[in-house]
């Protein structure tokens, strides 16, 4: 059984449901960082949408709490999906992507592939 933990807003939920829906996969959507932290396991695929952030958050303590969580869970990988044309938080994404266990997937409007393809290629 594969578990996917997703912290996103509605923008990415449909895409994830379409792409990953199968009997061997459990998808858990969370709407807050606290819920996300509770659901992450050692083997889960952890996906975060850049829509959760705003660059005004960079000086906010919440972005540092997220960074600290990533630091204390260095054996887990976190993937941030950033749709470049609509992203309002490139600074936050870049700040978090500096962590060793965070991969920031930059998606451009002409990208026709899948989320899974980005994960498989580590792009």
C-alpha positions as CSV (number, residue, x, y, z in Angstrom):
1,X,0.0,0.0,0.0
2,X,1.4,3.4,-1.0
3,X,0.5,6.5,1.0
4,X,0.6,10.0,-0.4
5,X,0.4,12.9,2.0
6,X,-0.6,16.2,0.2
7,X,-0.7,19.7,1.7
8,X,-2.3,21.7,-1.0
9,X,-5.2,23.9,-1.9
10,X,-7.8,22.9,-4.4
11,X,-5.6,23.8,-7.4
12,X,-3.7,20.5,-7.3
13,X,-6.1,18.1,-5.7
14,X,-7.9,17.2,-8.9
15,X,-4.6,16.5,-10.7
16,X,-3.3,14.3,-7.9
17,X,-6.6,12.4,-7.7
18,X,-6.6,11.8,-11.4
19,X,-3.0,10.7,-11.6
20,X,-2.6,8.6,-8.4
21,X,-6.1,7.0,-7.9
22,X,-5.7,3.3,-7.8
23,X,-6.6,0.6,-5.2
24,X,-3.0,0.4,-3.9
25,X,-2.7,4.1,-3.1
26,X,-4.1,6.0,-0.1
27,X,-4.1,9.8,-0.7
28,X,-4.5,12.0,2.4
29,X,-5.2,15.7,1.7
30,X,-4.4,18.0,4.5
31,X,-5.4,21.7,4.8
32,X,-3.0,22.8,7.4
33,X,0.7,22.3,8.2
34,X,-0.2,20.8,11.5
35,X,-2.3,18.1,9.9
36,X,0.4,17.5,7.3
37,X,3.0,16.9,10.0
38,X,0.7,14.3,11.7
39,X,0.1,12.3,8.5
40,X,3.8,12.1,7.3
41,X,5.3,8.7,7.7
42,X,8.7,7.3,7.0
43,X,7.5,5.8,3.7
44,X,4.9,8.3,2.5
45,X,5.3,10.4,-0.6
46,X,5.0,14.0,0.7
47,X,3.8,16.6,-1.7
48,X,3.3,20.3,-0.9
49,X,1.9,23.0,-3.2
50,X,3.4,26.4,-3.4
51,X,-0.1,27.8,-3.2
52,X,0.2,27.3,0.6
53,X,2.7,30.1,0.8
54,X,2.9,33.8,0.1
55,X,6.2,35.6,-0.1
56,X,5.1,37.8,2.7
57,X,5.5,34.6,4.8
58,X,9.3,34.7,4.5
59,X,9.7,36.8,7.6
60,X,6.9,35.0,9.3
61,X,7.6,32.4,12.0
62,X,5.4,29.8,10.2
63,X,7.9,29.4,7.3
64,X,10.7,28.8,9.8
65,X,8.5,26.2,11.6
66,X,8.2,24.4,8.3
67,X,11.9,24.6,7.7
68,X,12.5,23.2,11.2
69,X,10.2,20.3,10.6
70,X,12.1,19.5,7.4
71,X,15.3,19.6,9.4
72,X,14.1,17.3,12.1
73,X,12.8,14.8,9.6
74,X,15.9,14.6,7.4
75,X,15.3,10.9,6.6
76,X,12.1,11.9,4.7
77,X,11.8,13.7,1.3
78,X,9.4,16.6,0.8
79,X,8.4,17.7,-2.7
80,X,7.2,21.2,-3.4
81,X,5.4,21.8,-6.7
82,X,5.7,25.3,-8.0
83,X,3.7,26.3,-11.0
84,X,5.9,29.1,-12.2
85,X,3.2,31.2,-14.0
86,X,0.9,31.3,-11.0
87,X,3.3,30.9,-8.1
88,X,3.1,33.8,-5.6
89,X,5.8,32.4,-3.4
90,X,9.1,31.9,-5.2
91,X,11.1,33.2,-2.3
92,X,9.4,30.8,0.2
93,X,9.9,27.9,-2.2
94,X,13.5,28.8,-2.7
95,X,14.0,29.2,1.1
96,X,12.6,25.8,1.8
97,X,14.3,24.1,-1.2
98,X,17.7,24.8,0.4
99,X,17.1,22.0,2.7
100,X,18.7,18.7,1.7
101,X,15.5,16.7,1.9
102,X,13.4,19.1,-0.1
103,X,12.9,19.0,-3.9
104,X,11.3,21.9,-5.6
105,X,9.7,20.9,-8.8
106,X,9.3,24.0,-11.0
107,X,6.5,23.4,-13.5
108,X,6.2,25.7,-16.6
109,X,3.0,26.2,-18.5
110,X,4.1,24.2,-21.5
111,X,4.9,21.1,-19.4
112,X,2.7,18.3,-20.6
113,X,4.0,15.5,-18.3
114,X,2.7,14.2,-15.0
115,X,3.5,14.8,-11.4
116,X,4.8,11.2,-11.2
117,X,7.2,11.9,-14.1
118,X,8.6,14.9,-12.3
119,X,9.1,12.7,-9.2
120,X,10.7,9.9,-11.1
121,X,13.1,12.2,-12.9
122,X,13.8,14.3,-9.7
123,X,13.2,17.4,-11.7
